[in-house]
Amino acid sequence: MTLIMQIVGNCLTVDTLTCLYSVDVPAEYLHTLRACHTMLARAERETGRLTDALDELAEETSMRCLVGDFGRVLDVMELKTPPGLLRAIGRGAPSGPVPAITLDATQEAEYQDFCGRVVYALSAGDRFTYTSHRAMYF
């Protein structure tokens, strides 16, 4: 089970956590996505048709770090979900309004640790990015 965090409008307030919901992504899908990322990362370092396609896509979308961004998203998706936090939010992505939940002290600690790992994975060692992501989750 993968835990997805989403920041939406007024979801992040003093009394409310970042919106969280779980998504069931089978391990074999993550493995396939990781294999695709590895292939793209290798192509990015070489020359050839795939490298040219990556360059064109980056130019068309004005996103220069597509492969790196893809890798960081996969890093987050591969994080082990804290069991207590997963139990608190329930299974499956919400359909309709998301109810507010209250976390006990243990679940809050799991949430803080999980957010810290998400921020670390998304920042990829960049201090500015780390600070920006941390400000969203804490």
N, C-alpha and C positions, 0 to 999 in steps of 0.2 A: 504494500500500500504506500503510495506516495502522498505526502502532505503538501498541498499547494497553498502559498500565502498570497493574498491579494490585498492591495491597498485601494480602497474605493472611497471617494468623496469624504464623508464624515465618519468613516469606519474607524479611523484612528483618532481617539480622543483620550483624555486622561483616564476615563473609566472603561474604555472599550479597547480590546486588543485589535491588532490587525486581523482582518477577515481571514479565516482559515477554513479550508475544506479539503477533504481527502478525495483522491482519485486513484482508482485501481489501475495501475499500469503493470502488466505482467513483466516479470524479470526478462523474459526472452525479447520483449519489445525494447526494453532498455538496452539489452545487449546488442540488438540490431542497430539501434540509434547510435550506440557508442562505436560500433564498427563503421557506420557511415561517417561519423565525426572523424575517426582515425583516417579513413580514406581521404576525406576532404582536407584534413590537416596536412597529410603527405602531399596531396596535389598542390596545395597552396605554396609549398616549399620548392616545387619543381616547375617544369614547363610542360605544356601540352594543352590539349583541348579542354580538359576539366579546369585547369588553371585559368585559361582564357575565359571560360564560362563564369568562374568565381569572380574574376576581375570585372567582367561585364555586369554581373549582378550587383557587385559592390558599388559600381558607378551608377547604375540605374536606381538603386535604393538609397544612395548616399550613406550607406553603412559600410565602413571600411573594415570592421572586425566581425563579419558574419560568422566565420568558422570559430573564432574565439568565443563569441557570444553563445553560439550553439553549444560549445563545450562547457561553458559555465552553467548554462541552463541544465545540461545533463548532469553536471556535478551536483546540482541542487536536487534534481529528481532522484539521484542515487543515494541521497542521504537517508540513513535509517531513521524512520519516524519514531519518536518517543512513544512507547505504548500507552502511557497514561494520558498523554495529550490526544492521541488518536481515539481513545475511548471517550474522552470528553467531547470531542467534536462529532463523533459518530462516523459511520462509513458512507461513502458515496458523495458525489458532488450534489449540492443543494438544487432543488427545483422550486423556485419561489423564494419568498423572503427567508433570509438566514436568521434563525433565532439567536439572541444573545446568550452567551454562556458565562458561567462564573467558574474560574479555576481555583482549586485548592492550592496550598503552598507547594506541594510536590509538582503538580501540573504547571504551576507558574514557573518553577525552576526549570522544568523540562522545556517550557516555551522559551524562556530566556536563552537557554543553551542552544535550542534549535535555531532560533533567530540569529544567534551569534555565528553558528555554522553556515547558515544561509548567506549572511553578510560577507563572511570570509570567502565563501565559494564565488559569490558574484563579483567581489572586488578584484580578484586575481592579483593581489599584491599591490594594487594601486592605492596609495594613501587617500587621494581625493575621493575616489570611488567608494572606498571603504567608509570614509566619513559620511558621504552622502547616503549610502545605503543604511548605515547605522542610524542615522537621523530618522529614516522612515520607519524602522522597526522598533526603536527604543525611545 
